[in-house]
């Protein structure tokens, strides 16, 4: 199998074929994406969010909800287990922060594993390009994404809720009528990204989760070339204020 980016799991949790989600056809004509029944699993949260009128207040409510449900409060984090050892409670905020510092660490593998599990999209890069399921690169990725340290607090469920919350925020406050968002990413070599070269166009495949910015000036700090991408709104996972711009995390796979 020369390129695992062209393949995905036969099943996922969003009710659309993985190959369709990974195609340029979907990116040109996106359909709504929801993790199966997950928004319905927290009806109280989204009912409360619907009663609020500001983005900031919704953010506070969401964080309070996550703190209570997943034990992020200080007194809960400091609880010891029966042996006297302090419990480690993994959180979505810490996971994304650590992934942002180094997307090829164990936290990055867990994040890529969540995308693989929910959307069926295989990662194409972890420490180096992954081209085969029998390679050492794939084995290393599997080992790191299954690290029990990062799965002791329902981390995939936390990321599920975060994705649904961000999609709800986009629908409610940010871009309710938009289907795409123009974002930028700086790269140092185009050869690492172009996987199919036609006379009139090039097909670019990204990893299954990638960070972008909405400022060209910010993207230029990370590479000699700037890729301008029309990202489907339904593939935006996380939006973060960063240097007076917005840093976006998306599940693009292909453009």
Secondary structure, 3 states (H helix, E strand, C coil): CCCHHHCECCCCCCCCCHHHHCCHHHHHCCCCCCCCCCCHHHHHHHHHHHCCCCHHHHHHHHHHHHHHHHCCCHHHHCCECCCCCECCCCCHHHHHHHHHHCCCCHHHHHHHHHHHHHHCECCCECCCECCCCCCHHHHHHHHHHCCHHHCCCCHHHHHHHHHHHHHHHHHHHHCCCCCEEEEEEEECCHHHCEEEECCCCEEEECCCCEEEECCHHHHHHHCCEEEEEEEEHHHEEEEEEECCEEEEEECCCEC
